[in-house]
Amino acid sequence: MNPEQKQLVSKKSDPDKESVFGHGFADIIDGYDWDETLRIVSGANDADVRRVLDKAERGVKPLTPEEFAILISEAADPYLERMAALSRHFTLERFGNTISMYIPMYVSNACTNKCVYCGFNHDNPLERTTLSMSQVEDECKAIKKLGPFENLLIVSGEYPSLCGVDYMERVLNVCRPYFHNLTLEIQPLRSSEYERLTHSGLNGVVCFQETYHREAYRQYHPRGMKSHYAWRLNGYDRMGEAGVHKIGLGVLLGLEDWRADTVMMARHLRYLQKKYWRARYSVNFPRMRPSESGYQPKTVISDRELARLTFAFRLFDHDVDISFSTRETPEYRDNMLTLGVTSMSAGSRTDPGGYVSQPDSLEQFEVSDSRSPLDVAEAIRRHGYEPVWKDWDSVFD
């Protein structure tokens, strides 16, 4: 019996399995063994890699998550150039020579969670900022001066009483006249709440599971609503049920073994695509950075490994949007933009009000690419690609 067939089997003694957290991928994931997943990666050999690459090159059938695991293994490293060429080919085939541009706007760094790796940690004794609606509008105006952005990512710490659904509804209504495409990265919501926000202009939701390792997840998130693994993991199901147009997945590379985490994410993506086939999907591969809380990453993924991961995910799924944020250096982003990446942020400030209202507020993480949006756009053009500032029109709402 495979994990999906075991979906209705629950562990009654585990509070994460209680019905209050709903049903979804959290009911399935324990059917996939973490250590066995790592053995698939570490056990891959040269013949396995050549077999999977031959299948990917034919493009007749999609790769399985287990075949994706083979492509992120060390055995695949000698084939990096072949993987890059295939990744470029399939990306051009689906997306053309374009890079979609977006910019984040942080509206609050107040948070009730105590994530050990995050600068927004509730115990971090720094001043908190939650923007008023007039400040939100000032940020919108400031962002529009940086470049012709139409894709806005609205980010907030998880503090429901300060920046819950009512607050986010007001934020969306303020931002909507300035941007055609609005995406949220906030605390997981109920399905009815996601559906409510779609009526205020919400197009997409990004949520980072952080790590799929259940026990390690608890250690990294000891307090706050985020400590409930199943509530967060089943949030993607609630997005799909609400009819959210675009759903973004991600793990933090550096918390646990990135190979097992990304294979789990590949399994999660396949599950979501099968169940909520009307939605579009995106993935993000942020490498952990030191935070204001003093956290240092547990593991490090090299530039070459991140490239291999990116190419492997493009071969795994030709249609998924692969995003690179300003966490990465200008040189690395420029080198990767023609090889599988389809969207990039630019001009990012990771502090609430960072564009004009509160420029010295607490940041979530350090930015590595500090170029202006127009400089990033020019670098994209130099590589023969076109920066796309708008990929959604109000006529479709």
C-alpha positions in Angstrom: 0.0 0.0 0.0 1.6 3.3 -1.1 1.5 6.5 1.1 -1.5 8.0 -0.7 -3.5 4.8 -0.1 -2.7 5.2 3.6 -4.1 8.7 3.7 -7.0 7.8 6.0 -4.8 6.1 8.5 -4.1 8.4 11.5 -2.0 8.3 14.6 -4.5 9.1 17.3 -1.8 9.8 19.9 -0.2 12.5 17.8 -1.8 15.9 18.4 -0.6 17.0 14.9 -3.0 14.4 13.5 -6.0 15.7 15.3 -8.9 16.7 13.1 -8.6 20.3 14.1 -5.6 20.5 11.6 -7.7 19.2 8.7 -6.7 16.6 6.2 -4.2 16.7 3.4 -0.6 15.8 2.7 0.2 15.6 6.4 -1.8 12.4 6.4 0.4 11.0 3.7 3.9 12.1 4.3 4.7 9.7 7.1 4.4 6.9 4.5 7.6 8.2 3.0 10.6 7.2 5.2 13.2 10.0 5.5 16.2 7.7 5.8 15.1 5.6 2.9 14.7 8.7 0.9 18.4 9.6 1.7 19.4 6.0 0.7 17.8 6.5 -2.7 20.0 9.6 -3.2 23.2 8.1 -1.8 22.7 4.8 -3.5 22.4 6.3 -7.0 25.1 5.3 -9.5 26.3 6.3 -12.9 24.0 3.9 -14.7 21.0 5.2 -12.8 21.8 8.8 -13.7 22.2 8.0 -17.4 18.9 6.1 -17.4 17.0 9.0 -15.9 18.7 11.6 -18.1 17.8 9.5 -21.2 14.2 9.4 -20.1 14.2 13.1 -19.4 15.7 13.8 -22.8 13.0 11.8 -24.5 10.4 13.8 -22.6 7.7 11.2 -23.1 6.8 10.6 -19.5 7.4 12.8 -16.5 10.1 11.9 -14.0 9.0 10.4 -10.7 10.2 11.9 -7.3 12.5 8.9 -7.0 14.1 9.7 -10.3 14.5 13.3 -9.3 16.3 12.0 -6.2 18.8 10.3 -8.5 19.5 13.6 -10.4 20.4 15.5 -7.2 22.8 12.8 -6.1 26.6 13.1 -6.3 26.5 10.5 -9.0 24.9 13.1 -11.3 27.6 15.7 -10.8 29.7 14.7 -13.8 26.5 15.2 -15.9 25.9 18.8 -14.8 26.5 20.4 -18.2 24.0 17.9 -19.8 21.5 18.7 -17.1 22.0 22.4 -17.6 21.4 22.1 -21.3 18.2 20.1 -20.9 17.0 22.5 -18.2 17.6 25.4 -20.5 15.8 23.6 -23.4 12.6 22.8 -21.4 12.5 26.2 -19.8 12.7 27.9 -23.2 10.1 25.6 -24.5 7.6 26.5 -21.8 8.5 30.0 -20.8 10.5 31.5 -23.7 13.5 33.7 -23.0 11.8 35.7 -20.2 12.3 36.3 -16.5 9.3 37.4 -14.4 10.2 40.3 -12.0 8.7 40.6 -8.6 9.4 42.6 -5.4 8.6 41.8 -1.8 6.9 44.3 0.6 7.1 43.4 4.3 4.2 44.8 6.2 5.0 43.5 9.7 7.8 41.8 11.7 5.6 41.1 14.7 5.4 37.4 15.3 4.1 35.0 18.0 6.4 32.1 16.8 9.8 31.2 18.3 11.5 29.8 15.2 15.1 29.4 16.3 16.5 30.5 12.9 14.5 33.6 12.2 15.1 37.3 13.0 11.4 37.7 13.6 11.6 35.3 16.5 9.2 36.4 19.3 12.0 36.4 21.9 14.2 38.6 19.8 14.2 41.8 21.9 14.0 44.3 19.1 11.4 46.9 18.2 8.5 45.5 16.1 6.8 47.3 13.2 3.3 46.8 11.7 2.5 49.2 8.9 -0.6 51.3 8.9 -2.7 51.5 5.7 -1.2 54.9 4.9 2.3 53.5 5.3 1.3 50.5 3.1 0.3 53.0 0.4 3.5 55.0 0.8 5.4 51.7 0.3 3.4 51.0 -2.8 4.2 54.4 -4.3 7.9 54.0 -3.4 8.1 50.6 -5.0 6.5 51.9 -8.2 9.3 54.5 -8.5 11.9 51.7 -8.4 10.6 50.0 -11.6 7.4 49.1 -13.4 6.6 46.2 -11.0 3.2 44.6 -11.3 4.0 41.5 -9.2 4.0 42.2 -5.5 4.8 39.7 -2.7 3.3 40.8 0.6 5.2 39.3 3.6 4.3 39.4 7.2 5.3 37.8 10.5 2.8 35.5 12.0 0.8 37.5 14.5 -3.0 36.8 13.9 -4.3 39.5 16.3 -2.2 42.2 14.6 -2.0 41.1 11.0 -4.7 38.5 10.5 -7.3 38.1 7.8 -9.0 41.5 8.4 -5.6 43.3 8.3 -4.5 41.4 5.2 -7.8 42.2 3.5 -7.2 45.9 4.0 -3.6 45.6 2.8 -4.8 43.9 -0.4 -7.4 46.5 -1.0 -4.7 49.3 -0.6 -2.2 47.5 -2.9 -4.6 46.5 -5.6 -4.7 49.8 -7.5 -0.9 49.8 -7.8 -0.3 46.1 -8.8 -2.0 43.6 -11.0 -0.6 40.5 -9.3 -0.7 40.1 -5.4 0.8 37.2 -3.6 0.9 36.7 0.2 3.5 35.0 2.3 1.9 35.0 5.8 0.7 32.6 8.4 -1.4 29.6 7.1 -5.1 30.4 7.0 -8.4 28.4 6.8 -9.7 27.6 3.4 -12.6 30.0 3.8 -10.2 32.8 4.7 -8.1 32.2 1.6 -11.2 32.2 -0.5 -12.3 35.5 1.2 -9.0 37.1 0.3 -9.3 36.1 -3.4 -12.2 38.6 -3.5 -9.8 41.4 -2.5 -7.3 40.7 -5.2 -5.3 37.8 -3.9 -3.7 35.8 -6.8 -1.1 33.6 -5.1 0.2 32.3 -1.8 3.7 31.3 -0.9 4.4 29.2 2.1 7.7 27.6 3.2 7.3 24.3 5.0 10.9 25.0 6.2 11.6 21.3 6.6 9.5 18.1 6.0 11.3 16.3 8.8 8.6 16.0 11.4 10.7 15.6 14.5 13.3 18.2 13.4 10.5 20.6 12.6 9.3 20.5 16.2 12.8 21.4 17.4 13.1 24.4 15.1 9.5 25.6 16.0 9.1 25.1 19.7 6.3 27.6 20.4 3.6 29.4 18.5 1.0 28.2 16.0 3.8 27.4 13.6 4.8 24.6 16.0 1.9 22.6 14.6 3.5 20.6 11.7 0.2 19.3 10.2 -1.5 22.7 10.3 1.2 24.2 8.2 1.7 21.2 5.9 -2.1 20.9 5.2 -2.2 24.7 4.5 -1.4 23.9 0.8 -4.5 21.8 0.6 -6.5 24.6 2.0 -5.1 27.0 -0.7 -6.1 24.5 -3.4 -9.6 24.1 -1.9 -10.0 27.9 -1.9 -9.2 28.1 -5.5 -5.9 30.1 -5.1 -4.6 30.7 -8.6 -0.9 30.1 -7.8 0.6 28.1 -4.9 4.3 28.4 -4.0 6.3 25.8 -2.1 9.7 25.9 -0.5 12.1 24.5 2.1 14.9 26.3 3.9 18.1 24.8 2.6 20.3 24.4 5.6 17.9 23.3 8.3 18.1 19.6 7.5 19.6 17.5 4.7 18.5 19.4 1.6 18.4 16.3 -0.5 15.7 14.6 1.5 13.8 17.8 2.0 13.6 18.6 -1.8 12.6 15.0 -2.6 9.8 15.4 -0.1 8.9 18.7 -1.7 8.8 17.0 -5.2 6.4 14.4 -3.8 4.3 17.1 -2.3 4.2 18.9 -5.6 3.0 15.8 -7.5 0.3 15.3 -4.9 -0.9 18.9 -5.2 -0.9 18.8 -9.0 -3.0 15.7 -9.1 -5.5 17.0 -6.5 -5.6 20.7 -7.4 -4.9 20.6 -11.1 -6.3 24.0 -11.9 -3.6 25.8 -9.8 -0.2 27.0 -11.0 2.8 26.1 -8.9 6.1 27.7 -8.0 9.2 26.5 -6.0 11.9 28.4 -4.3 15.3 27.2 -3.0 16.4 29.7 -0.4 19.8 29.0 1.2 19.8 29.8 4.9 21.5 33.0 6.0 22.6 34.1 9.5 19.7 35.9 11.3 19.3 38.6 14.0 18.5 35.8 16.4 22.1 34.6 16.1 21.2 31.4 14.2 23.8 29.8 11.9 22.8 27.3 9.2 23.2 23.6 10.2 24.3 22.5 6.7 25.6 24.3 3.6 24.6 23.7 0.0 27.3 24.7 -2.4 26.8 26.8 -5.6 27.3 23.7 -7.7 24.8 21.6 -5.6 22.2 24.4 -5.9 22.7 24.4 -9.6 22.2 20.7 -9.8 19.1 20.9 -7.7 17.7 23.6 -9.9 18.3 21.7 -13.1 17.0 18.5 -11.6 13.7 20.2 -10.6 13.3 21.6 -14.1 13.7 18.1 -15.5 11.3 16.8 -12.9 8.6 19.4 -13.8 8.8 21.5 -17.0 5.9 23.9 -16.0 6.8 24.9 -12.5 8.0 28.4 -11.9 11.5 28.4 -10.3 12.3 31.5 -8.4 15.6 32.9 -7.2 15.5 35.7 -4.6 18.0 38.4 -3.6 19.4 35.9 -1.0 21.7 34.9 -3.9 24.6 37.0 -5.2 24.4 39.0 -8.4 27.0 36.8 -10.1 25.2 33.6 -9.3 21.8 34.9 -10.3 23.1 36.1 -13.6 24.7 32.8 -14.3 21.6 30.8 -13.5 18.9 33.0 -15.2 19.3 31.3 -18.6 19.4 27.7 -17.2 16.0 27.1 -15.6 15.1 30.0 -13.4 11.9 31.8 -14.5 11.3 34.5 -11.9 13.5 36.8 -9.8 13.0 39.4 -7.1 14.9 42.7 -7.3 15.5 45.8 -5.1 14.3 43.8 -2.1 14.0 45.1 1.4 13.2 42.5 4.1 12.2 45.0 6.8 8.7 46.4 7.2 8.5 49.8 5.7 12.0 49.4 4.3 11.3 51.3 1.1 10.3 54.6 2.7 8.2 54.3 5.9 10.5 52.5 8.4 13.9 52.0 6.7 15.7 50.9 9.9 13.2 48.3 11.2 14.2 44.7 11.9 15.1 42.6 8.8 14.2 39.0 8.4 17.4 38.0 6.5 20.4 39.6 4.8 20.1 40.5 1.1 23.0 39.5 -1.1 22.0 41.1 -4.4 21.5 44.8 -3.6 21.3 46.0 -7.3 18.5 48.2 -8.2 15.6 46.7 -10.1 16.6 48.5 -13.3 20.1 47.2 -13.0 18.8 43.6 -12.6 16.6 44.1 -15.6 19.6 45.4 -17.7 21.6 42.3 -16.6 18.8 40.1 -17.8 18.7 41.9 -21.2 22.5 41.5 -21.6 22.0 37.7 -21.4 19.4 37.9 -24.3 16.4 37.6 -22.0 13.5 39.9 -21.5 12.4 41.0 -18.0 8.7 40.7 -17.6 7.2 43.1 -15.1 3.6 41.9 -15.5 2.2 38.4 -16.1 -1.4 39.0 -14.9 -4.1 41.3 -16.1 -7.1 42.6 -14.2 -9.3 41.5 -17.2 -8.8 37.9 -15.9 -10.1 38.6 -12.4 
